[in-house]
Amino acid sequence: MVITGLILLAAIAILVWGYRRASPYGTVGILAWLQSVVLMAPWLLFFGLFALGVYVNLAGVLLLLLGSTGLYIYIGRRLRALGQDMLSTQRPAPAMDSAPETTDRLEPLDQPTPAPTTPDTIVIPAEDLTQIEGIFGLDTYFRTETIPYDQGAIFRGNLRGEPAATQTKLAERLQERLGDRYRLFLVENLEQKPTVVVLPATADPVKTTPAQWALAGVLAIATLFTGLEAGAILQGFDLLQDFSRWRAALPFLVALLVILLSHEAGHWIAARRYGVRLSPPFLIPAWQIGAFGSLTRFESLLPNRSVLFDISLAGPAAGGIISLAMLVGGLLLSHPGSAFQIPSGFFQGSVLIGALAKVVLGSALQEPLVDIHPLTIMGWLGLVITALNLMPAGQLDGGRMVQAIYGRKTANRTTVFTLVVLALVALANPLALYWAGVIVILQRTLERPCLNDISEPNDARAALGLLALFLALTVLLPLTPSLAGRLGIGA
């Protein structure tokens, strides 16, 4: 109850801070801030009432999501219309005599690694630079200034056309002149203005090294063991002390591998569709639940934010559907005398799972012990793994989705917010502290920008992202004792 209240206060504080940051940008800033409000409003209302012991039924939740999505789409159209009006009246700006601040130079390509030192002179050969500057024009991007940046250069100016078409046209012109030696990015600078950055192909994401492949193999073997250990714990014995009973834990390991492989298959299929290379999955073994999922790197530059969203969502969608099918199948197969007996209070640990169990098992949840099929436990843990990977932080699937839909600034804020929430939850559950450590050490930075990092995904993707994040939260958030009592969950 206290933790839920602190989370709500933190969310309100973020909205107030966001308004103060957005107001100097006028109508565009306020509309962008209103989009954040619309996205957070259903969460604040639902969990605010939840903290007070008021349960919003499924119809109410769907109504909140439908209303939020409709308002988000409307505001998004207003923003795009306003942006087009500003673009149509934009005039080429005069060239600047003085160089901008260093922070302005480094902002467009906020890499996952520490920002390199900006050179005083452009390192691109003069003949190449002349060819690059020749690709710009009044019909695409009116260049006003060239600034050195890392191994390449930033070309400041004014966007004269639609972002996606302009980026494609400039990239084609660049390839015609200099082949495959350079990459052209269309990003936003600190002033939220379109900026072109050109980097050599040597700055592309690196492929997985043999040592990294070996590490992926070691982590996979470790996950096989932790999966067996988690299954043994569910069976009531310790695998280290009685390894001869490993076959009893094998079904849990198989179910865990099915969930993890379906998750990775979702990423792989979506990436293959767009011609994007992925690294091997680096599994994260966990003693308590077998695995926390995996870390997967992009080994290709992504063309746009829609591709980033699709690949990021595909994994949790596939793993989540498989896990949900296991959970529902296990609940339907549960009967008196099933293999597992768990305290009914366990179903208070998740809003979504408790509600599904109530629908299927009914009054059986009022008994001290509930007989359930093993698939129920396996599906439950699969949903937890999926929900953890959907947290809106860094390079987790959820963080990538937020970055794709709402941009890098919002993704940075949700990363900080997620870590704060995990720190608060860790006061009651040490598992949250472990997961926070994984994020801070391995996943805290955002994905590198896409080649076209300005064009936003469509409204359908935004709605899907909002739904996925909402469902993940309902998996991780527990029922309050008063609400569980009203629903008849627990003895």
PyMOL commands that set and color helices and strands:
alter all, ss='L'
color gray80, all
select helices_A, chain A and resi 2-51+58-88+102-106+126-133+163-178+201-203+210-235+243-274+305-333+344-349+351-366+374-389+397-406+408-425+430-443+459-476+481-487
alter helices_A, ss='H'
color red, helices_A
select strands_A, chain A and resi 141-149+152-159+182-188+194-200+282-286+290-295+340-343+369-372
alter strands_A, ss='S'
color yellow, strands_A
deselect
rebuild
show_as cartoon
